[in-house]
Amino acid sequence: MRHLRYFVAVAEELHFGRAAARLNIVQPALTAQIKALEAILGVELLARSKRHVELTEAGREFLRESHSAIAQVEAAVDTAVDIGRGAAGSIRIGYGANAAITGMISTSIRRFRAEWPGVSLSLKEMPSNSVQDALIAGEVDIGYAVATDVRITGANSKRIGQWHWMLALADDHPLSGRGAISVAQVLTESFAVYAEADGRSTTVGVMSSIPDMAPGHIHRTSHVTGLMAYVASGLGISFVPASMSVMNFPGVVFRPLAEALPPMEMYIFWRSDASPAARNYVGLLEAT
């Protein structure tokens, strides 16, 4: 690279004295470097006399290629530095549906992109209980999940939020006009519950913690829109995290519970050997 930079300076100045001043070296050293470069290549790059310096045909082509080579090396250096500090690269984010419902992912991504616009992000939805396995398998770099058991090894986790439970009811349900609703008032109601593709459900886990809970029927669905369809049609009511209450579903109202149930907790997971970009992402969340 030194030979290339020295040659470019002379080729652009067509004067050894000015080129030496531009490079901040003495002229004899510059002359020696150009001669060494020509010896390495085995061709004459500069035709020079006591008063005149000009490029040979080989020199003109070498100048063009030198500009390209220097630009490529500089780009490679910039890319390596950016990746090393987490300003470039990519992050694969795995998440359970509840992470999207709470708005946690969208909020975090907007903040991250504002600070690190050179990093590309991709999203992959999966069952919450699969997020930790996907992280260990190297399928994702960051994981969001509602976790009842933080069982990950060789990686890190942090609780980043929790939400209390509310009831979603059809807008013509007898309890829809009430304020806070007691659990005792819905013990035998039919319920709609959000369940992962493998059948696991955080909602069912919360319901099982309620004494005397004896639902008339339980409708399971792995889609939030399906869950709200059950509720809006009056086929069942549903326990939902409070974050869902800001969403507008026709025919559905959200009411607070009189009792405090165990909250829904959201975790973020990342590998111990996470890339600089992934560590920056986690650092942004930890700073909140």
N, C-alpha and C positions, 0 to 999 in steps of 0.2 A: 504493500500500500504506500509506503514511503516513496519508492521508486515512481509509482504512478502519480502521486501528488507532485513530486518534483518535476516530472516530465510535463504534466498539465500546466504548471506554472510557467515553464519556459515556452511551451507551445503557444500559450495564450499571450504571453508578453512578447515573444520573439526577441528576447533580450535577456542575457544571463544576469546582468547587473540588477535590472528591475525585478526579475524573478527571484533572485537571491534576497533582495530587500523584502519582497512580499512574503517569502518563507522565513525570514529572519535568520538566515544562515549566511556564511561567507561564500563569495562566488566560487573560489577554488573547490570547496566541498561540493557545491552544486554541480559544477562541471564534472567532477569525479563520479558523482552519482549517475549522471546522464550517460557517461561513457560506460559505466558498469552495466547499466540497463541495456545499452546497445550491444554490449558484449554477451549478455545473457541471451538476448533475442537473436543475435547474429545478423542483425540488419541495422542500417543507418536510419535513424529517425529524424535527425536534424542535419540539414546542410548548412555549415557555418563557415564564415570567413572572419577576418578581423573586424569588419564593420557590419556584417549582415548575418542574420540567422533566419532560416526558413524551413518549413516542414517538407520532408520528402513525401512521396506518395504513400509509403508505408507509415510514415509519421502521421499523416492526416487520418488514415484509417485507425491507427493505434490511439489517436486522441479521441476519436468518436467512441471507441470501445472502452477507453479509460474512463470517460465520463460515465458511461453506463455501469462499469464495474464499481466505481466509487459510489455511485448512487445506490446500487444494490447492497453493497457492504454497509453503507450508512443506514439503509432501511432495515437490514438484518439486525444491526446494533440497536436501533430504536425499538424494533419489535421485541428483541430479547430483554431489553430494559423494561419495556412496558409489561411484558408477561411476568418478569421477576417481581415487579411491584404490584401486580394484580390489576393493571390498567388495561390489559388486553387478555384474550383467551375466551373461554366459554364456561358456562355453568349449567349443568343439567339439574333441574329441580323436580323432585318427586313429591307428590302431595295427595292426601286423602281429600275427599269432597268437602268435608267440614272445614278444612283449611281455606278453601276458596269461598265458602259461604260466609265465613267470619270476616272476609275482606283483608285478612292478614297478609296473604300473598300479594295481592295487587298493591297494597300500600307499601310493602317492603320493596317490591320491584320498582315502583315509580321512584322511590327515594334512591335506590341503588343506581338506576340508570341516570339520574340527574348528576350523581357524583362520579360514576364510572361509565361513561357512554361508550367506551371502546370495547366493553365486554358483551358478548352475545349470550342470551339466555334462552333456554328451551324448557318447556313444562311437560310433565308426564303425570297424568292422573292415575292413581292406583288405590287399592284398599289401604286404609290407614295401617293395618297390621302388617302390610307388605313393605312399607316404607323402610323400616330398619334393615330388612333382608336385602332390599335393592341397593341400599347404601353400601353394605358390606360386600356385596357382589360386584361393586363398581359400576352399577347401572345408572346411578345418579350421584351427584356431588353434594347436594343439600336435600334434606328431607323434612317435610312438614307432616305432622300426624297428631291426631287425638290419641293419646297413649294412656292406657290403663296399666301397662307394664313396660317400663323402660328397661329393655333386656339387652341393649346393644353392647357389644364388646369391641375394643379396638377403635372406638370412635367416641364422640362427645355428644352430649345432649344438653338442652337448656329449655326450661319452661318459659314460654314467651307470652302466654296469655291464658286467661280463664274466663268463662262466661256462665252466668247462672241460667237456670232453665225457666222457660215460659211455656204456656199452653197455646197451641194453635187450634182454633175452632172455626167451624162454618159460621158465617155472619148471622145465620138464623138459628144457631144453637141456643137452647134455653139459658145457657150460662154466658153467652156472648156479650150481654149487656152489663155483666158484673164488673167489679173492680178486681181485686185479688181473689183468686179462686183457691179454695182449700183442696188438698189432695183427697181428703175424705169425700168430696163431692164427685170425684171422677173415678173412684176405685173400680167400678164395674162397667165403665164406658168401653166401647170398642175403640181401639187405637190403631193409628197408622204409624209405623216406625221406619226410620231410615236404617237399612242394613247393608253392609258391605257385600260384595259379590260372593264371598264365602259364607255369608249368613250372619257374621258377627255384627253386633249393634251396640253402640255406646248407649243408645236410648233404652234398649232392653235391659242393659246393665243397671241403669239408674232406676228403672221401674222395679227391678228385682230387689232393690234396696228398700222399697216401700212396703211396710207391713200391711197385710190384708189386701194387697193388690190382686184383683181377680178380674182381669179384662174380659168383656163379653166376647171379643174377637180381636185378633191382631193381624193387620194387613202389613206385609213387608214389601218394601220396594228399595231398589238400589239407586233411584233417581230422585233428586229433590223435587223436580216438577211432578213426578208421580206421587210423592208424599203429599204435596199441596193439593193435587187432584183428589186424593182420598178425603182430605180434610174439607175442601170446598164443596164436595158433593155430599157431605154429611155422613160418609161411611165410617168415619172415625175421627177422633181428635189426636193431637200429637204433642209430645214433649219436644221442644226445639230450643236450641241455644238462643240467648237473648239477641245475639247479633243478627239473627234472621228477621227480627221484628221490624227492621228498617226496610225490608223488601216488600214490594207491593204485589200481592197475589189476589186476583179478583175472587171475592167470596170468602176470604179468610181474614180473621181478626186474631190478634195476639193479646193474651192477657197474662199478667204476672201471677205467680204462685204465692200463696200466703205463707208457705213453709219454704225453708231453704234446703234444697237437695244438694248432694255432692256436685260441685261444678264440673263443667266440661273443661278439660285442660289441654292446651295446645303446646306441643314441643317442636323444637327444631333440632335436627340431627346433622352432624357433619363428621367426616373422617378425620382421624388424627393427622393423616398425611395430606390434608386438603391443599389444593392449589392456592397460590397467593390470591387469586380472584375470589375463590370461595371463602378464604379467610376474611377478605375485606367485606364480603356479604354478611358473614356471621358477625363481624365486628360492628357493622352498622346496626344490626339488631340488638347486640349487647349494649350499645350506647343509648338505646331508648329506655 
